[in-house]
Amino acid sequence: MTPLKIDLVSDIACPWCAIGYARLEQALATLPNISVELKWRAFELNPDKNAPQEAILPALSRKYGKSEADMRQAQAHLMELAAGLGLNFSKMQQRFTCNTFDAHRLVKWADTFGKATAMKMALFTAYFGEAADVSNHQVLLDCVPAAGLDAANAALVLASDDYAQHVQEDIAHYQHAGISSVPAFIINNQYLISGAQEPQQLAAALRQIAAEAT
């Protein structure tokens, strides 16, 4: 069977993106006859590199027009979901807003070694599990060994403009395609699954798409 091509549009600063990927893994575990080719695609929730960083709870409160108490409760729910999926979200309420452009560049670089997913997961852990500033180059370099890659080579990437065009092309392409929220799963360039669907729903959708593709 031809592998399904999945473009996963996401941001490192998006907790639902980490949850969505973990749920995708669970869905695929129930579909042994379906193989996939996954590509991580860049999206920025905080595209302004010069914006001052802000504590996440007041930032979310302002963004969604809800109280900080409501936001704290919503984040606590996400922490529970993440724990059930084996994700470390233990410090997600202590994090600050930050730009993720350079983190996306590192994911593109890691992809050349077949390590994009490992890099992405290390970045998710740093941001949600450690409340680390994933716009900071040293923080990014600290994530590289966890992906099984060389930090010295990563430092050369971060010191240059390498992979910036790849990230910019992703962002422009999916904005033009009408993607305004993440995660977004684009299957075989024609089917869109929005949001972090439950594993059973994802599995059913992938099974149907695979059947139609044969």
HUSUL-V31831 format. One record per residue. N is the residue number from 0. RES is the residue in one small letter. OMEGA is omega in radians with two decimals (* if undefined). NEAR is the number of other C-alpha atoms within 12 Angstrom. D_CENTER is the distance of its C-alpha to the mean C-alpha in whole Angstrom. Layout:
BEGIN
N_RES_OMEGA_NEAR_D_CENTER / N_RES_OMEGA_NEAR_D_CENTER
END
This chain:
BEGIN
0_m_3.11_14_27 / 1_t_3.14_16_25 / 2_p_3.00_22_22 / 3_l_3.08_32_19 / 4_k_3.13_25_17 / 5_i_2.98_30_14 / 6_d_-3.10_30_11 / 7_l_-3.13_41_8 / 8_v_-3.01_44_7 / 9_s_3.03_44_4 / 10_d_3.10_44_4 / 11_i_-3.11_48_4 / 12_a_-3.06_43_7 / 13_c_-3.13_40_6 / 14_p_3.13_41_8 / 15_w_3.11_36_8 / 16_c_3.08_39_5 / 17_a_3.11_44_5 / 18_i_3.13_40_9 / 19_g_3.12_35_9 / 20_y_3.13_43_8 / 21_a_3.09_32_11 / 22_r_3.07_31_13 / 23_l_3.10_36_12 / 24_e_3.11_27_14 / 25_q_3.13_23_16 / 26_a_-3.10_27_17 / 27_l_3.11_29_18 / 28_a_3.12_19_20 / 29_t_-3.09_20_22 / 30_l_-3.04_24_23 / 31_p_-3.12_16_24 / 32_n_-3.13_17_26 / 33_i_3.06_26_23 / 34_s_-3.10_21_21 / 35_v_2.96_28_17 / 36_e_-3.05_19_16 / 37_l_3.02_26_12 / 38_k_3.05_31_11 / 39_w_-3.13_42_8 / 40_r_-2.99_39_8 / 41_a_3.05_45_8 / 42_f_-3.13_39_8 / 43_e_3.03_35_10 / 44_l_-3.14_29_11 / 45_n_-2.97_25_13 / 46_p_-3.10_24_15 / 47_d_-3.12_15_18 / 48_k_-3.08_17_18 / 49_n_-3.13_13_22 / 50_a_3.09_13_21 / 51_p_3.10_15_22 / 52_q_-3.06_21_20 / 53_e_3.06_21_20 / 54_a_-2.92_22_20 / 55_i_-3.06_30_17 / 56_l_3.05_29_20 / 57_p_3.12_24_22 / 58_a_3.13_25_19 / 59_l_3.11_27_18 / 60_s_3.13_21_22 / 61_r_-3.09_16_23 / 62_k_-3.03_17_20 / 63_y_3.10_15_21 / 64_g_3.12_14_24 / 65_k_-3.11_17_24 / 66_s_3.08_17_26 / 67_e_3.10_21_24 / 68_a_3.08_16_26 / 69_d_-3.13_18_24 / 70_m_3.11_25_20 / 71_r_3.13_24_21 / 72_q_3.13_18_22 / 73_a_3.12_23_19 / 74_q_3.11_29_17 / 75_a_3.08_22_19 / 76_h_3.11_21_19 / 77_l_3.12_30_15 / 78_m_3.09_27_16 / 79_e_3.10_20_18 / 80_l_-3.10_25_16 / 81_a_-3.13_31_14 / 82_a_3.12_20_17 / 83_g_3.14_16_18 / 84_l_-3.14_23_15 / 85_g_3.13_21_16 / 86_l_3.11_33_13 / 87_n_3.09_29_14 / 88_f_-2.92_37_14 / 89_s_-3.12_28_17 / 90_k_-3.04_26_17 / 91_m_3.13_36_15 / 92_q_3.14_33_18 / 93_q_-3.07_25_19 / 94_r_3.09_32_16 / 95_f_3.02_29_17 / 96_t_3.06_36_15 / 97_c_3.09_33_14 / 98_n_-3.03_31_13 / 99_t_-3.05_40_10 / 100_f_-3.11_40_12 / 101_d_3.05_42_14 / 102_a_3.08_48_10 / 103_h_3.09_44_9 / 104_r_3.12_44_13 / 105_l_3.09_51_13 / 106_v_3.10_45_10 / 107_k_3.09_35_13 / 108_w_-3.14_38_15 / 109_a_-3.13_36_14 / 110_d_3.13_25_14 / 111_t_3.08_16_18 / 112_f_-3.08_17_18 / 113_g_-3.04_20_16 / 114_k_-3.08_26_14 / 115_a_-3.12_31_11 / 116_t_3.12_35_9 / 117_a_3.12_27_11 / 118_m_-3.13_38_10 / 119_k_-3.12_43_7 / 120_m_3.09_36_8 / 121_a_3.12_36_11 / 122_l_3.06_48_9 / 123_f_-3.13_46_7 / 124_t_3.13_38_11 / 125_a_-3.04_36_12 / 126_y_-3.06_41_11 / 127_f_-3.10_38_11 / 128_g_-3.08_29_14 / 129_e_-3.07_25_16 / 130_a_-3.13_27_16 / 131_a_-3.13_34_15 / 132_d_-3.06_36_15 / 133_v_2.90_39_12 / 134_s_-3.11_36_15 / 135_n_-3.04_24_17 / 136_h_3.14_29_18 / 137_q_3.07_21_20 / 138_v_3.13_29_17 / 139_l_-3.14_41_15 / 140_l_3.11_35_18 / 141_d_3.13_29_18 / 142_c_-2.98_36_15 / 143_v_3.14_36_16 / 144_p_3.13_21_19 / 145_a_3.08_24_16 / 146_a_3.12_30_15 / 147_g_-3.10_22_19 / 148_l_-3.03_28_19 / 149_d_-3.07_23_21 / 150_a_-3.14_25_21 / 151_a_3.09_17_24 / 152_n_3.10_18_23 / 153_a_3.13_34_19 / 154_a_3.10_27_21 / 155_l_3.10_18_23 / 156_v_-3.08_27_20 / 157_l_-3.14_30_19 / 158_a_-3.12_19_23 / 159_s_3.01_17_23 / 160_d_-3.09_19_21 / 161_d_3.08_25_20 / 162_y_3.10_28_17 / 163_a_-3.13_25_17 / 164_q_3.11_20_19 / 165_h_-3.14_25_16 / 166_v_3.14_32_13 / 167_q_3.13_24_16 / 168_e_3.08_19_17 / 169_d_-3.06_30_13 / 170_i_-3.12_31_13 / 171_a_-3.09_21_17 / 172_h_-3.05_19_17 / 173_y_2.98_29_14 / 174_q_3.12_21_16 / 175_h_3.13_11_19 / 176_a_3.08_17_18 / 177_g_3.10_15_18 / 178_i_-3.11_28_14 / 179_s_3.08_21_14 / 180_s_-3.09_26_12 / 181_v_0.12_38_8 / 182_p_3.02_39_7 / 183_a_3.13_39_10 / 184_f_3.11_37_11 / 185_i_-3.03_32_14 / 186_i_3.10_30_17 / 187_n_3.09_24_19 / 188_n_-3.09_18_19 / 189_q_-3.13_16_21 / 190_y_3.13_22_19 / 191_l_2.98_27_16 / 192_i_-3.07_31_15 / 193_s_3.04_27_14 / 194_g_-3.12_30_12 / 195_a_-3.10_33_11 / 196_q_3.06_30_15 / 197_e_-3.09_25_17 / 198_p_-3.11_26_17 / 199_q_3.12_20_21 / 200_q_3.10_22_20 / 201_l_-3.12_32_17 / 202_a_-3.14_26_20 / 203_a_-3.14_21_22 / 204_a_-3.13_28_21 / 205_l_3.11_37_20 / 206_r_-3.13_28_23 / 207_q_3.14_18_25 / 208_i_3.12_27_23 / 209_a_-3.14_25_24 / 210_a_3.14_16_28 / 211_e_-3.09_16_28 / 212_a_-3.10_18_27 / 213_t_*_12_30
END
